[in-house]
Amino acid sequence: MSRTASTPESYYAGIRQVPYDLFKELTLALLGTAILVIILAGALSSPDARSVTIQSWAQNDPVDFVTTAISELSGQSGTAGYGQPYNDSAGAAQAIGPLQPAVWAGVSTPIDTAQDFVLKPLSYATPGNSALAAALKTYEQAGSSQQSSWLDAYTTALGQATTKDGQVVVASGDYGPLPTLMSSLLDIARTGGLDGLLLSSPQFYQTDYTLPLLFMGDGNYFSGLADQQHLTGDQWGMMNETGSYPGQTWLWLYTFWYQIPPFNTAANADLVVVLFMVILTALLALVPFIPVLRDIPRWVPVHRLIWRRYYREQRT
């Protein structure tokens, strides 16, 4: 017999119902969630530190900034010897036996640290600055042996450098045009100009932070801030990141493995962790086809606990 009655009461006759106020339930849910968020935010809040920029670096630690710039210019920085995908540094790519995916992929993001981090930004500042233009010309026209001599002497002097009136002061020596170049680069960085130059790209949205992050990562200032925020691996947590992505939430599963053996002592830890995650992802995708894994829900019936009401009704 079909329900063709015109009133809701007769239509739903015989069907068990319970009173339900959607507006009331929604209000209580939102209120409870808001209270919980406020409590957890007060007890477990993440630090909202200001974004680290090259400008703040140059203002707060000019000696480290200049020291890092010299290492970029001399090709002795971490980025200069990183290997693929930035350059072809011999033996830099991580490998597991014959497995060398970085070498196979090649250099996809070419970076010349001397040109990209120092010389090219300085060339943009030469108009109207004859002293800088002359110093830059002197350095570029000097032979490689002369450049190396200036760089070695200046790098050694920076070990005892001090600051005076915001400028880096080193002992007297034969540094060629390097003091002028570094002083100008420091001034550009302090105004925020170097941040803009390293972010410049043909894309409409300037969201590629590769160059500024690599430049800052080669210095000690950036790592020192990470240590102050307990982000070096000995304590877990979250904080805001530069820009809007890649973010930190989805990276936790990767960074977790770096904290435990044997990953935390492996020289090729990056490659090992990535391959391990590929294996775990493949296992997850193949769960329905792997005899032992696909039987776990049957052996450990957690789903029956979650859907206990359904199974109870089925039994009755």
Secondary structure, DSSP 8 states (H G I E B T S, - for coil): -----SSHHHHTTT-------HHHHHHHHHHHHHHHHHHHHHHH---------HHHHHHH-HHHHHHHHHHHHHT-STTTT--TTT---TT-S--BTTB-HHHHH--SS---HIIIIIIHHHHHT-TT-HHHHHHHHHHHHS-HHHHHHHHHHHHHHHTT-EEETTEEE--S---TTHHHHHHHHHHHHHTTHHHHHHH--SSSS----HHHHHHHHTSHHHHHHHHHTT-SSSS------SSS-S-STTTHHHHHHTTSTTGGG-TTHHHHHHHHHHHHHHHHHTGGGSHHHHHHHHHS-HHHHHTHHHHHHHH-
